[in-house]
Amino acid sequence: MILKKQLILSMLLLITQSPCVNAQKKEIAQARTYIKSGKNLDKAEQAMNKLLRDSANIDNIRIYTTLAEAVRKQYEQVNEKVYLKQSYDSAAFFNIAKKVFDVHEKLDSALVIYGKKPDANTKIRARNSEYLNIYRVNLYNGGLYWLRKNDFKKAITMFDAYLDCHRQPLFSDYTLNENDDIAPLAASRALYCGYRMQNTSIVFKNKELALKDTAMLERTLQYLAETYTLTNDTSKYVNTLIDGIGNFPRSNYFFTHLIDYYSNTNHFEEALRIADKAISLDSLETLYLYAKSNILLNIGKYDDCIDLCDKIISINDSVSEAYYNAGVAYINKAFTMEKSRVNNKKRQQIKGLYSKSLTYIEKYRAMRPDDKDKWAAALYNVYLKLNMGKEFEEIDRILKNS
Protein backbone atom coordinates (compact mmCIF):
# COMPACT_ATOMS: atom_id res chain seq x y z
CA MET A 1 0.00 0.00 0.00
CA ILE A 2 2.84 2.37 0.90
CA LEU A 3 4.69 1.52 -2.32
CA LYS A 4 1.61 2.31 -4.32
CA LYS A 5 1.32 5.79 -2.74
CA GLN A 6 4.97 6.52 -3.47
CA LEU A 7 4.48 5.51 -7.11
CA ILE A 8 1.47 7.81 -7.41
CA LEU A 9 3.40 10.70 -5.88
CA SER A 10 6.32 10.16 -8.26
CA MET A 11 3.99 10.15 -11.24
CA LEU A 12 2.33 13.37 -9.99
CA LEU A 13 5.75 14.98 -9.64
CA LEU A 14 6.65 14.12 -13.22
CA ILE A 15 3.32 15.46 -14.44
CA THR A 16 3.74 18.79 -12.60
CA GLN A 17 7.37 19.21 -13.71
CA SER A 18 6.77 18.46 -17.38
CA PRO A 19 4.98 21.73 -18.29
CA CYS A 20 7.69 23.71 -16.45
CA VAL A 21 10.47 21.94 -18.31
CA ASN A 22 8.71 22.48 -21.62
CA ALA A 23 8.17 26.16 -20.86
CA GLN A 24 11.83 26.49 -19.90
CA LYS A 25 12.97 24.87 -23.14
CA LYS A 26 10.62 27.08 -25.09
CA GLU A 27 12.01 30.27 -23.49
CA ILE A 28 15.58 29.18 -24.15
CA ALA A 29 14.73 28.34 -27.76
CA GLN A 30 13.04 31.72 -28.24
CA ALA A 31 16.00 33.52 -26.69
CA ARG A 32 18.39 31.72 -29.02
CA THR A 33 16.24 32.73 -31.98
CA TYR A 34 16.54 36.35 -30.87
CA ILE A 35 20.30 35.98 -30.55
CA LYS A 36 20.62 34.44 -33.99
CA SER A 37 18.62 37.25 -35.54
CA GLY A 38 20.41 39.94 -33.54
CA LYS A 39 17.07 41.45 -32.56
CA ASN A 40 15.20 41.64 -29.24
CA LEU A 41 18.40 40.81 -27.42
CA ASP A 42 17.17 42.63 -24.33
CA LYS A 43 14.17 40.29 -24.25
CA ALA A 44 16.47 37.29 -24.48
CA GLU A 45 18.51 38.66 -21.58
CA GLN A 46 15.43 39.35 -19.46
CA ALA A 47 14.00 35.90 -20.11
CA MET A 48 17.20 34.13 -19.04
CA ASN A 49 17.56 36.27 -15.93
CA LYS A 50 13.97 35.45 -15.05
CA LEU A 51 14.70 31.72 -15.36
CA LEU A 52 17.78 32.03 -13.15
CA ARG A 53 15.76 33.70 -10.42
CA ASP A 54 13.95 30.36 -10.05
CA SER A 55 16.13 28.12 -7.85
CA ALA A 56 14.95 25.09 -9.85
CA ASN A 57 17.07 26.37 -12.78
CA ILE A 58 20.21 27.21 -10.83
CA ASP A 59 22.17 24.27 -12.30
CA ASN A 60 21.05 24.66 -15.91
CA ILE A 61 24.22 25.57 -17.80
CA ARG A 62 22.23 26.15 -20.97
CA ILE A 63 20.53 29.18 -19.39
CA TYR A 64 23.85 30.74 -18.32
CA THR A 65 25.30 30.17 -21.77
CA THR A 66 22.29 31.71 -23.49
CA LEU A 67 22.36 34.72 -21.19
CA ALA A 68 26.07 35.25 -21.87
CA GLU A 69 25.51 35.04 -25.63
CA ALA A 70 22.61 37.52 -25.50
CA VAL A 71 24.63 40.12 -23.59
CA ARG A 72 27.72 39.48 -25.68
CA LYS A 73 25.74 40.09 -28.86
CA GLN A 74 24.47 43.40 -27.44
CA TYR A 75 28.02 44.45 -26.66
CA GLU A 76 29.28 43.52 -30.11
CA GLN A 77 26.55 45.54 -31.76
CA VAL A 78 27.51 48.68 -29.85
CA ASN A 79 31.22 47.93 -30.25
CA GLU A 80 30.73 47.77 -34.00
CA LYS A 81 29.33 51.31 -33.92
CA VAL A 82 32.39 52.42 -31.99
CA TYR A 83 34.69 50.74 -34.52
CA LEU A 84 32.84 52.31 -37.45
CA LYS A 85 32.88 55.70 -35.67
CA GLN A 86 29.11 55.88 -35.72
CA SER A 87 27.17 57.71 -33.01
CA TYR A 88 26.55 55.67 -29.89
CA ASP A 89 25.60 56.09 -26.25
CA SER A 90 28.86 56.07 -24.28
CA ALA A 91 27.18 55.38 -20.94
CA ALA A 92 25.24 52.46 -22.42
CA PHE A 93 28.40 51.12 -24.05
CA PHE A 94 30.35 51.00 -20.81
CA ASN A 95 27.38 49.59 -18.89
CA ILE A 96 27.01 46.72 -21.37
CA ALA A 97 30.77 46.19 -21.32
CA LYS A 98 30.62 45.57 -17.58
CA LYS A 99 27.59 43.34 -17.97
CA VAL A 100 29.47 41.15 -20.45
CA PHE A 101 32.06 40.43 -17.78
CA ASP A 102 29.43 39.89 -15.09
CA VAL A 103 27.49 37.27 -17.04
CA HIS A 104 30.58 35.43 -18.27
CA GLU A 105 32.00 35.29 -14.76
CA LYS A 106 28.64 33.93 -13.60
CA LEU A 107 28.75 31.34 -16.38
CA ASP A 108 32.29 30.37 -15.41
CA SER A 109 31.26 29.83 -11.79
CA ALA A 110 28.26 27.75 -12.88
CA LEU A 111 30.51 25.56 -15.04
CA VAL A 112 32.80 24.93 -12.07
CA ILE A 113 29.93 24.10 -9.71
CA TYR A 114 27.43 22.36 -11.96
CA GLY A 115 29.37 21.41 -15.10
CA LYS A 116 29.72 17.67 -15.66
CA LYS A 117 32.36 17.73 -18.41
CA PRO A 118 35.64 19.13 -17.01
CA ASP A 119 37.48 19.00 -20.34
CA ALA A 120 34.70 20.86 -22.12
CA ASN A 121 34.51 23.37 -19.26
CA THR A 122 38.23 24.09 -19.56
CA LYS A 123 37.87 24.78 -23.28
CA ILE A 124 34.89 27.07 -22.68
CA ARG A 125 36.83 29.01 -20.03
CA ALA A 126 39.82 29.40 -22.34
CA ARG A 127 37.64 30.62 -25.18
CA ASN A 128 35.70 33.08 -23.01
CA SER A 129 38.75 34.44 -21.21
CA GLU A 130 40.55 35.01 -24.51
CA TYR A 131 37.56 36.94 -25.80
CA LEU A 132 37.07 38.99 -22.64
CA ASN A 133 40.74 39.80 -22.14
CA ILE A 134 40.74 41.74 -25.40
CA TYR A 135 38.04 44.05 -24.10
CA ARG A 136 39.08 44.16 -20.43
CA VAL A 137 40.55 47.64 -20.90
CA ASN A 138 37.05 48.98 -21.59
CA LEU A 139 36.22 48.47 -17.92
CA TYR A 140 39.07 50.82 -17.07
CA ASN A 141 37.98 53.25 -19.81
CA GLY A 142 34.46 53.14 -18.39
CA GLY A 143 35.85 54.14 -15.02
CA LEU A 144 37.63 57.10 -16.61
CA TYR A 145 34.42 58.06 -18.41
CA TRP A 146 32.41 58.27 -15.19
CA LEU A 147 35.32 59.87 -13.36
CA ARG A 148 35.37 62.73 -15.88
CA LYS A 149 31.69 63.24 -15.09
CA ASN A 150 32.44 63.24 -11.34
CA ASP A 151 30.16 60.23 -10.88
CA PHE A 152 32.48 58.55 -8.43
CA LYS A 153 30.08 55.78 -7.48
CA LYS A 154 29.75 54.54 -11.07
CA ALA A 155 33.47 55.05 -11.68
CA ILE A 156 34.27 52.85 -8.68
CA THR A 157 32.01 50.13 -10.07
CA MET A 158 34.00 50.06 -13.30
CA PHE A 159 37.44 50.23 -11.68
CA ASP A 160 36.43 47.49 -9.24
CA ALA A 161 35.25 45.32 -12.10
CA TYR A 162 38.56 45.82 -13.88
CA LEU A 163 40.62 44.98 -10.81
CA ASP A 164 38.34 42.08 -9.88
CA CYS A 165 39.50 40.27 -13.01
CA HIS A 166 42.78 39.65 -11.15
CA ARG A 167 41.07 37.30 -8.70
CA GLN A 168 38.64 35.71 -11.13
CA PRO A 169 39.50 32.07 -12.01
CA LEU A 170 38.30 32.92 -15.50
CA PHE A 171 41.56 34.85 -16.05
CA SER A 172 43.89 32.55 -14.13
CA ASP A 173 45.97 31.74 -17.23
CA TYR A 174 46.88 35.39 -17.71
CA THR A 175 48.72 35.96 -14.39
CA LEU A 176 47.29 39.48 -14.30
CA ASN A 177 48.91 40.31 -10.95
CA GLU A 178 52.27 40.26 -12.72
CA ASN A 179 51.41 41.37 -16.24
CA ASP A 180 48.80 44.12 -15.90
CA ASP A 181 50.40 47.57 -16.17
CA ILE A 182 47.04 49.32 -16.07
CA ALA A 183 46.01 47.88 -12.69
CA PRO A 184 47.96 50.46 -10.60
CA LEU A 185 46.33 53.23 -12.64
CA ALA A 186 42.88 51.78 -11.98
CA ALA A 187 43.69 51.43 -8.28
CA SER A 188 44.96 55.02 -7.91
CA ARG A 189 41.83 56.36 -9.56
CA ALA A 190 39.61 54.09 -7.48
CA LEU A 191 41.40 55.41 -4.39
CA TYR A 192 40.71 58.96 -5.58
CA CYS A 193 37.02 58.14 -5.99
CA GLY A 194 36.96 56.77 -2.44
CA TYR A 195 38.67 59.93 -1.22
CA ARG A 196 36.12 62.17 -2.96
CA MET A 197 33.30 60.07 -1.53
CA GLN A 198 34.98 60.12 1.90
CA ASN A 199 34.73 56.35 1.86
CA THR A 200 37.79 55.27 3.81
CA SER A 201 37.31 51.55 3.10
CA ILE A 202 37.59 52.16 -0.67
CA VAL A 203 40.72 54.27 -0.14
CA PHE A 204 42.47 51.68 2.01
CA LYS A 205 41.33 48.76 -0.16
CA ASN A 206 43.18 50.24 -3.15
CA LYS A 207 46.13 51.72 -1.26
CA GLU A 208 48.91 49.18 -1.91
CA LEU A 209 48.31 48.86 -5.64
CA ALA A 210 47.65 52.59 -6.08
CA LEU A 211 51.07 53.42 -4.64
CA LYS A 212 52.62 51.61 -7.61
CA ASP A 213 51.23 54.23 -9.99
CA THR A 214 54.29 56.48 -9.96
CA ALA A 215 52.69 59.14 -12.16
CA MET A 216 49.96 59.69 -9.55
CA LEU A 217 52.06 58.98 -6.46
CA GLU A 218 52.24 62.57 -5.19
CA ARG A 219 48.47 62.99 -5.34
CA THR A 220 47.81 59.52 -3.97
CA LEU A 221 49.94 60.25 -0.91
CA GLN A 222 48.03 63.50 -0.42
CA TYR A 223 44.68 61.68 -0.59
CA LEU A 224 45.95 59.08 1.86
CA ALA A 225 47.13 61.76 4.29
CA GLU A 226 43.75 63.49 4.13
CA THR A 227 41.98 60.17 4.67
CA TYR A 228 44.05 59.43 7.77
CA THR A 229 42.81 62.71 9.24
CA LEU A 230 39.26 61.38 8.81
CA THR A 231 40.15 58.23 10.75
CA ASN A 232 42.16 60.22 13.35
CA ASP A 233 45.21 58.07 12.68
CA THR A 234 47.89 60.64 13.49
CA SER A 235 50.78 58.19 13.23
CA LYS A 236 49.91 57.11 9.67
CA TYR A 237 49.08 60.70 8.75
CA VAL A 238 52.55 61.89 9.75
CA ASN A 239 54.30 58.88 8.20
CA THR A 240 52.48 59.54 4.92
CA LEU A 241 53.60 63.18 4.99
CA ILE A 242 57.16 62.04 5.64
CA ASP A 243 56.95 59.60 2.72
CA GLY A 244 55.55 62.40 0.62
CA ILE A 245 58.25 64.93 1.33
CA GLY A 246 60.88 62.19 0.93
CA ASN A 247 59.62 61.44 -2.58
CA PHE A 248 58.62 65.00 -3.44
CA PRO A 249 60.87 67.40 -1.48
CA ARG A 250 59.57 70.42 -3.43
CA SER A 251 55.91 69.65 -2.73
CA ASN A 252 54.26 72.55 -0.92
CA TYR A 253 51.53 70.24 0.40
CA PHE A 254 53.82 67.88 2.32
CA PHE A 255 56.07 70.73 3.43
CA THR A 256 53.33 72.95 4.87
CA HIS A 257 51.41 70.09 6.51
CA LEU A 258 54.51 68.68 8.16
CA ILE A 259 55.60 72.11 9.39
CA ASP A 260 52.09 72.73 10.75
CA TYR A 261 52.00 69.36 12.51
CA TYR A 262 55.41 69.74 14.16
CA SER A 263 54.75 73.36 15.12
CA ASN A 264 51.29 72.65 16.56
CA THR A 265 52.72 69.80 18.64
CA ASN A 266 55.70 71.90 19.77
CA HIS A 267 58.21 69.74 17.92
CA PHE A 268 60.03 72.83 16.74
CA GLU A 269 63.37 71.10 16.17
CA GLU A 270 61.74 68.76 13.67
CA ALA A 271 59.94 71.68 12.04
CA LEU A 272 63.21 73.59 11.78
CA ARG A 273 64.95 70.56 10.25
CA ILE A 274 62.24 70.29 7.57
CA ALA A 275 62.45 74.02 6.85
CA ASP A 276 66.26 74.03 6.61
CA LYS A 277 66.23 71.05 4.27
CA ALA A 278 63.73 72.79 2.01
CA ILE A 279 65.77 76.00 2.03
CA SER A 280 68.86 74.03 1.06
CA LEU A 281 66.98 73.04 -2.11
CA ASP A 282 65.87 76.59 -2.87
CA SER A 283 67.21 79.42 -0.75
CA LEU A 284 64.99 81.98 -2.49
CA GLU A 285 61.64 80.21 -2.01
CA THR A 286 59.70 82.60 0.21
CA LEU A 287 57.33 79.87 1.43
CA TYR A 288 60.25 78.00 2.99
CA LEU A 289 61.77 81.18 4.41
CA TYR A 290 58.44 82.33 5.86
CA ALA A 291 57.86 78.92 7.47
CA LYS A 292 61.25 79.13 9.13
CA SER A 293 60.57 82.69 10.31
CA ASN A 294 57.42 81.40 12.04
CA ILE A 295 59.40 78.70 13.80
CA LEU A 296 62.09 81.16 14.89
CA LEU A 297 59.39 83.50 16.21
CA ASN A 298 57.84 80.64 18.21
CA ILE A 299 61.11 79.56 19.80
CA GLY A 300 62.13 83.11 20.70
CA LYS A 301 64.97 83.61 18.21
CA TYR A 302 63.74 87.09 17.38
CA ASP A 303 66.86 88.52 15.75
CA ASP A 304 67.13 85.53 13.39
CA CYS A 305 63.42 85.87 12.63
CA ILE A 306 63.80 89.56 11.76
CA ASP A 307 66.82 88.89 9.53
CA LEU A 308 64.88 86.20 7.68
CA CYS A 309 61.82 88.42 7.26
CA ASP A 310 64.01 91.18 5.83
CA LYS A 311 65.45 88.65 3.39
CA ILE A 312 61.93 87.62 2.33
CA ILE A 313 60.97 91.26 1.78
CA SER A 314 64.10 91.85 -0.30
CA ILE A 315 63.12 88.89 -2.50
CA ASN A 316 59.42 89.72 -2.68
CA ASP A 317 58.07 92.78 -0.91
CA SER A 318 54.45 91.64 -1.37
CA VAL A 319 54.71 88.84 1.23
CA SER A 320 52.61 90.54 3.88
CA GLU A 321 53.21 87.94 6.61
CA ALA A 322 56.94 88.72 6.58
CA TYR A 323 56.13 92.26 7.78
CA TYR A 324 53.85 90.91 10.47
CA ASN A 325 56.41 88.37 11.78
CA ALA A 326 59.18 90.97 11.87
CA GLY A 327 56.91 93.47 13.66
CA VAL A 328 55.87 90.91 16.28
CA ALA A 329 59.49 89.83 16.75
CA TYR A 330 60.43 93.43 17.62
CA ILE A 331 57.49 93.67 20.06
CA ASN A 332 58.48 90.38 21.72
CA LYS A 333 62.08 91.60 22.04
CA ALA A 334 60.77 94.71 23.78
CA PHE A 335 58.55 92.63 26.08
CA THR A 336 61.55 90.48 27.02
CA MET A 337 63.65 93.52 27.90
CA GLU A 338 60.81 94.98 29.96
CA LYS A 339 60.79 91.93 32.21
CA SER A 340 64.19 92.85 33.64
CA ARG A 341 65.24 96.01 35.48
CA VAL A 342 64.91 98.96 33.11
CA ASN A 343 67.27 101.90 33.21
CA ASN A 344 67.37 104.98 31.00
CA LYS A 345 69.52 103.36 28.36
CA LYS A 346 67.32 100.30 28.23
CA ARG A 347 64.20 102.42 28.08
CA GLN A 348 65.50 104.08 24.92
CA GLN A 349 66.39 100.70 23.43
CA ILE A 350 62.90 99.40 24.17
CA LYS A 351 61.34 102.49 22.59
CA GLY A 352 63.54 101.92 19.55
CA LEU A 353 62.24 98.34 19.25
CA TYR A 354 58.62 99.53 19.34
CA SER A 355 59.44 102.16 16.72
CA LYS A 356 60.91 99.53 14.45
CA SER A 357 57.90 97.30 15.01
CA LEU A 358 55.59 100.18 14.07
CA THR A 359 57.04 100.37 10.54
CA TYR A 360 56.39 96.69 9.88
CA ILE A 361 52.97 96.37 11.51
CA GLU A 362 51.56 99.48 9.84
CA LYS A 363 52.80 98.13 6.52
CA TYR A 364 51.05 94.86 7.26
CA ARG A 365 47.85 96.76 8.12
CA ALA A 366 47.98 98.62 4.82
CA MET A 367 48.44 95.34 2.94
CA ARG A 368 45.86 93.35 4.94
CA PRO A 369 43.27 95.83 6.25
CA ASP A 370 40.71 93.11 6.96
CA ASP A 371 43.01 91.15 9.27
CA LYS A 372 42.12 93.28 12.30
CA ASP A 373 42.51 90.38 14.71
CA LYS A 374 46.24 90.38 13.97
CA TRP A 375 47.35 93.98 13.47
CA ALA A 376 45.00 95.67 15.93
CA ALA A 377 46.38 93.89 19.00
CA ALA A 378 49.97 94.50 17.88
CA LEU A 379 49.41 98.20 17.14
CA TYR A 380 47.58 98.65 20.46
CA ASN A 381 50.80 97.77 22.29
CA VAL A 382 53.02 99.80 19.97
CA TYR A 383 50.89 102.97 20.13
CA LEU A 384 50.56 102.62 23.89
CA LYS A 385 54.30 102.31 24.43
CA LEU A 386 55.13 105.13 22.03
CA ASN A 387 52.51 107.46 23.56
CA MET A 388 50.73 107.89 20.24
CA GLY A 389 47.45 109.12 21.74
CA LYS A 390 45.38 109.71 18.61
CA GLU A 391 46.41 106.43 17.00
CA PHE A 392 45.94 104.56 20.28
CA GLU A 393 42.37 105.81 20.66
CA GLU A 394 41.53 104.65 17.14
CA ILE A 395 42.89 101.15 17.81
CA ASP A 396 41.14 101.05 21.18
CA ARG A 397 37.80 101.73 19.44
CA ILE A 398 38.51 99.07 16.82
CA LEU A 399 39.24 96.49 19.50
CA LYS A 400 36.16 97.38 21.52
CA ASN A 401 33.92 97.12 18.45
CA SER A 402 35.39 93.87 17.16
Disulfide bonds with the S-S distance in Angstrom:
none
